[in-house]
Amino acid sequence: MKTSVKILAGLLIISNISFGQDITKKIDSIIKGNYQKNPNVGISVGFVQNNKEYYTSYGNLNAETQTKIDKNSIFEIASITKILTSNLIAQAVNENKIKTDDYIDNFIPKEYVLHPNLKNKIKISDLASHQSGLPDIDFAKLIELNPQQPVSIVTQETLTALVNNCTELKDYGKYRYSTIGYTLLGQILEKVYHKSYDEIIREKIIIPLKLKNTFTTDFNVKNITTSHNPEGGIQEFFNWNITAPAGLVKSSTSDMVTYLKAVLNKDNAVGKAALITEKIFYKDEKREIGLGLGIMTDDKNTIYSKSGDSMGQSSIICYNRAQNWGIIILLDQRNSKMRQELVNQIYDTVLK
């Protein structure tokens, strides 16, 4: 009987290894095929299943070098930063510093003076699920003023004017993607921890998870990729500024896989916080939103995801907690269509 159990266990291990190898071969085939059709777009992909990591990458760091993109190459993860910020918010909830349904009034910097119509109206969860109704930064105008570094124009004075001049919330309780919402969440974190956002994300995510390729204020490193706009022109990486909690972290597939492993593990601070971010805080006929996460559910799966676009790069992160897998895709060109087609193809043909 014991021998039979051992044989069965051995067969299961072999089966799991074969299954993992089959998945990674299929993912690599999809990524390779895409690169062969689009050789000017560098790509790095990381996949984790049952705590085992797999990577594939194609392309060079830039046109002047033969150095290949790999799992440690640095990309702009752009708005994937938002799920790091929302995880920090959830960690603060677990530490009893805030509640998701707290109104923001007592947690935002003193520079903000909310109009009476806005007082005791906006919850922390409203900011994190893009339903606060606050006006947002005019990104199109910023791009016209500075196409390489548009967010560099945004200052505390800019944000103060937006909030203090708001007398009515537009479509409060309805989904409207917001950069200012996540900027305010970063400032709320700074107030409750009495530290800068940079210090907080280092102490609670980067250092505990030993992320060696995740950067905030300073990202002048050798293994950095080159960003390209949709037409192929070179774009600068966004410099760190006040809008950082909304989208200015730089990272790699190896570090994002490490983050995914932490998210899928309920026994650490990041994983415990992730469970809070996965709760549905907004729902309509088109979408379900957690804290920073999109939630997609069918009859068999629930997928949590977040995409990101800078001026010169695109990215997406997805995971399935029940099936214990996660994937990160980083492109060195702003190409949201390619990003979405890749993740759809991988999910529909490999992971579904």
Secondary structure, 3 states (H helix, E strand, C coil): CHHHHHHHHHHHHHHHHHHHHHHHHHHHHHHHHHHHHCCCCCEEEEEEECCEEEEEEECECCCCCCCECCCCCEEECHHHHHHHHHHHHHHHHHCCCCCCCCEHHHCCCCCCCCCHHHCCCCEHHHHHCCCCCCCCCCHHHHHHHCCCCHHHHCCHHHHHHHHHCCCCCCCCCCCCCCHHHHHHHHHHHHHHHCCCHHHHHHHHHHCCCCCCCCECCCCCCCCECCEECCCCCEECCCCCCCCHHHHCCEECHHHHHHHHHHHCCCCCHHHHHHHHHCCCCEECCCCEECCCCEEEECCCCEEEEEEEECCCCEEEEEEECCCCEEEEEEECECCHHHHHHHHHHHHHHHHC
